[in-house]
């Protein structure tokens, strides 16, 4: 989520590269985030190749902020 909160969007390959995870692991997490409406998914083609782009929703950004605040409380 942190990548999607600070960027307008990111495609599957970029997320995979930044997070250093397997396709299956990333897909599973993205599906979970999509199921609770924290992210939006946009599928398209770039030079005949499928491209899936993800972006954080308003709800996702609010919930991420709450999560960060809760972690900060634990630290303090």
LINZIZI-V519779 format. One record per pair of residues at least 12 apart in sequence whose ideal C-beta (glycine too) atoms are under 7 Angstrom apart, sorted by the first residue. I is the first residue (numbers start at 1). GAP is how many residues later the second one is. If there is no record, write none. Layout:
((I GAP) (I GAP))
This chain:
((1 32) (1 37) (1 55) (1 59) (1 63) (3 12) (3 15) (4 35) (4 50) (4 51) (4 52) (5 51) (5 56) (5 59) (8 47) (9 44) (9 45) (9 46) (10 44) (11 40) (11 41) (11 42) (12 40) (15 39) (30 24) (37 20) (37 22) (38 18) (38 19) (38 21) (38 22) (38 25) (39 15) (39 16) (39 17) (39 18) (39 21) (40 15) (40 17) (41 13))
